[in-house]
Amino acid sequence: MKKRWLGVALTVTMTATMLGAGAATVSAAEGGETLKIGFSWSHKNDSLFYSFDESLAKVMDETCKEHGYDAVEWVHVVAEDNADKQSSDISDLITQDCDVIVAYAFDNVAIASSAQECKDAGIPFVLYDRNMAEDAEPKADLFIGLDTYNQAYLAGKEFFQMLKDDGVEANSIISIMGATNDNNALNREQGFTDAAKEFGLEIKQTVPSDWDAEKALTGFTAAFQANPECNVVLIASDFIVTAVQSVLEANDAWYPKGEEGHVYICSQDGFPTGIKFMQDGYMDYSGMYNVDGMAENFASAIYEIIEGTYKGEAELYSDPLVVNAEDIESLELWGKNYMDEAE
């Protein structure tokens, strides 16, 4: 029997920093001046967000003293993917006298109202990983993210080149995208599309998932039935790769590379499930998060953002890590830290 891997929640006990609304921790030495950071999460139900949390805490602990702080206090609230709750959570953080408020936005339009509320309160507002819509106003004081267009474009280019080098003809490419209200999902879909065009290929069918594994399963089931010759699948995030596994297994098409019937897969993000499937040969390429690079960008700007002296770019992007399954064992990757918990 094939071992299944969890694609979403981790079944481990996390510290208070990683749990529900209102959790607060103070890192570094107690006493003296404390930097208070409020963080509003759309959700916090998988390993990527724990990794964001840990990397940010680490880099702020390492840098706070050189900027006049003896400790960093984090106040975490989780909106459970509800725009109204996220708005209310951010209002609560404003009343708690945070020095800065950071948000991983659920709705890329609605979050602008929170940006306005923070602006009115004189508190800097920063978006992390998920930016607001291009036409939403007012903008946050800073956006920290991954270059999600390049994440898919660069991974897609290397992936399609591998197919060409291996003499594989791509038949009926199916792409499973994320949510249409998420700039990251739209960027990745465009990146995949542009990479395919450079090789004279086109995506036959796009399956929206709204970042929901069940919706991905339903949509991909129908798409694969309509295109049974499909031998190439693109996935917006490998936390939903188990939906792809289920469909391919049901259609006798889930085989590791090198075995007849292998369906080639290029995914994104570097979740533990995706890493495991790359180790086992089921997944071929991934454009992965540079979690530490994002945290370093945050620390490089946040102190000046708080002081009102920041003159740098309003959007700071980290480059993705493009990983071939053949190289997976030799690389330091954020998802490897959660392999045991995800099993």
N, C-alpha and C positions, 0 to 999 in steps of 0.2 A: 504493500500500500504506500502511495506517495505521501510524504509528510506535508501537511498544510501549515502555512505560516499566517499569523494574524496580520492583517493589513491596516488596522486602525488603532484600537486602544491597547495600551500596555497593561499587563496584569501584574503590576508591581506597586509597592507602597512608595509614594513620593513624599518629599518634604513639604512643609507648609507653603513654601514658595511656589510649588507646582500645582497646588490644589485650588479649590473653588474661590468664590468671590470674597474679597476682603482679606485674603491671606497676606500677612506682612512679615518680612524678615529684615534684620539688620545684618549686613555683612561687613567685614573688616572690624577693626577694634572699636569697642563702644566708647562713648565719651567724645567731647569736642563737638565740632560742627558736623552735622549729618546732612548729606544730600538725599532728599526724598524724591523718589521716582514713582509715579503712579503708572501702572501698565494695564491697559484694557485689552483683553484678548477676546476676539470673536469666539474662539473655542480653544481648548487646550487638551485635546483628547488623543494626541499621538506623539511619537518620539521626536519629531522635528521641533515641536514647540518646547519640549523639555530641553532639547539641545540648544535652541535659541536662548532659553532662560539661563542655562548653566554657562554658556559662553559669554553672555552679557554680564552676568554677575562676576565672572572671573576677570574680565577685562576692566570692569569698573573698580573692582577691588585693587587691581594692580596700578590704576592710574589716579585714583581719587586723592591720595595724599599730596601728590605733586600739584594738585589744583586747589589745595587748601581745605580738603574735607578729611575728617578722621574716619568716617563710616558712610556706607550707602544703605539707605532703607528703601526696600521695594514694597509697594502696595499693589497686589495683583487682584484684578476682578475679571470674571469670565462671563461673557454675555450669552453663551450657549446658542450662538448663531441667531440672535434676535436683535434687529436693528434698534428697536425701542429700548430694549434692556441695555444695549451698549451705550446709547445716549444717556440713559439714566445713570449707568455706572460711571460714566465720565463726569457727569454733574456731581456725583458723590465725591469723586477724586478731587474735583475743584474745591469742594468745601473742606478737604483734609489738608489744605495748604501744601500741596505738592510743588516742588520746584520746577518740575517738568512733567507733562503727561504724554505717554507713548501709547499708541493704539495699533493693534493688528485689526484692520477694519473688516466688518462683515459685509456691509453695503457700501460700495465705492462712491455712491452719490450721497446717501444719507449722512455719511460721516462728516460731510462739510458743515453740518449744523453744529457738531461738536467742536470743529475747528473754530467756528465763529464764537462759540461760548467760551472757549479757552482764550481766544483773542480779547474778548470783552473783559475777561477776568485778569488779563495781563500775565497769563501762564503760557509758556512755550508749548507747542503741540507738535509732536513728531509721529509720523506714520512708519510702521516697521513691516517690511516684506510685501504688504498689499497696499498699493497707492490708491488715491481717490481718482475718480473719472476725470478725464482731461478737461471737461467743461464745468466741473464742480468748483465752486468758490465759497469761502476763501480757501486758499491753499494752506497746507500745513507749513510750519516753519522749516521742516526738514523731512525728507523721505530717505529711508535706508532700505535698500533692497538688493536683490540679485538681478542681473541683466537677464530677464526671463526670455526675451527674444533670442539672444545669443545662446541661452541654455538649450533651446530646441534646435536653433539653426545650426550651431556648431556640432552638436551631437548628431543631428540629422545628416549633416554633410559627411561626417566620418562614417556613420552607419551606412549610408547609401554607397559610399566609396568601397566599404567592405563588401557589400553585396556585389558590386561591379567586379571587384578583384576576385571574388569567389565564383564568378560566373553565374550568379543567381538572378533570374528574371523576376522582378517584383510584379506580382499579380494582384490586382484589386486591393490596393492599400486601404486599410481601415484605420481611422484616427479616433481615439477616445479623448475628447477634450473635457475641460473642467466646467466652470460656471461662467455664464455669459456676463455676469456683473462683476467679474474679477479680471482686472487688467492682466494679471499673470497668466491666466488661462488663455486669454485672447492673444497675448504675445507669443505664447508657446505654439499655439495653433498656426499663427502666421509664420513663425520660425520654421516649423516643420514643412509648411506649404512651400516656402521659398527655397528651402534646401532640396525638396523633391523636384522643383522646377529646374534647378541647375543640372539635374541628371535626366531631364526629359521625362519626369514622372509626375503623376498627379494623384491626389488622394481621392479614392473612389467614393468613400462615404465617411462622413463625420458623425460621431455619436456623442451627443451632449450627456454629461454625467452629473453636473451640479455638485461635483466632488462627493457623490454618493455612490457607494459600492453597489447597492441594489439597483439603482438606476443604470449604472454602467453595465451590470449583468444583463438586465432586460434589454437595453439598447444594443449591446454587442451580440447578444443571442440572435436578435432579429437581423442585424447587419451581416453576421457570419452565415446565417441561413440563406440570405439573399446573395451572398458572395462566397460560396463554399470553396472557390479556388484561391481565396485569400491566403497569401503566405507571408505578408508583412503587416505588422500591427504597430501603431504609434500610440503611446500612452502619455497623457499630460502629467500624470504623477503615479509612481509605482506603489503608492499606498492602496491603489485600487487594482493592482495587478492580479490579485486572487480572483477577481471577476473574470479576467481574461483566462486565467488557468481553468476555471470551471467550465467555460464555454469550449475551450480547446480540448479539454479532456473528454467532454461529452461528444465531441465530434472526431475523436481519435486523431487529434492534431497537437497534442502536448508532448513533444519530444525534445531532448537536448540537442544542441548543435552537433552535427556529425552523424546523427541518426536520421533515417529516412522519415519524412513527414514533419521535420522541424519547421515551425513558423517563426520567422525572424521578428524580434521585438526590440524596439528602442523606446525607452521610457525616460522619466525625469525624476529628480529629487534625491535619490539615494537612501530611501527608507530601508530598514533592516530586511524586510521581505524582498525588496528588489535586489539587495546585495546577495541574499541567499540564493535567489533564482539565477543571478549572474554566476555565482560560484558553481552552481549545479548545471550551468549551460543552457538554461531555458530562456534567459534574457541576454541580449547581445551587447547593448549599449545603453548608457544613461548619462544625461546631463545633470550633475549633482550639485546640491547646495554647497556653497563655500560659507559655512556657518561662522567660522572664526573671522573670515574677511569682513563679513557684515558687522560683527561685533566690534571689530577694530575701527571700521568706518564710523560707527556710532560714537565710540569713545573719542575719536579724533575731532568730532564736531560738537558734542553735547555740552561741554563746559562753556564754550563761547556762545552757543545757542542760549543757555541759561543766563549768561552775563549780558546778552544783547549785543555782542561784538562780532558775531560770526559773519564772515564775508565770503565764505566758500560757496560751492555749488548747492543749490536747493535740493538736488537729488543726487545721492551717492550710491553708486552701484558696484557690486563685486562681480568679478568674472566667475562663470560656472566652472566646475571640474568635469571635463568630458572623459568618461571612463569606458574602456573596452573590457568585456568580460575576461579576456586573457590576462589583463593587468590587475584584476581586482584584489588579488592576495597581497600585492606588493605596496599598496597605497594606504595612507592614513585617511580614513573617511568617517564622517560624523556618524553615519548609521551603524558602523561596526561597534560603537559603544553600547548599542542597545540590542545586539543580536540575541543574547540570552533571554532578555525580558520578552522579546517579541515571539520567541519560539512557542 
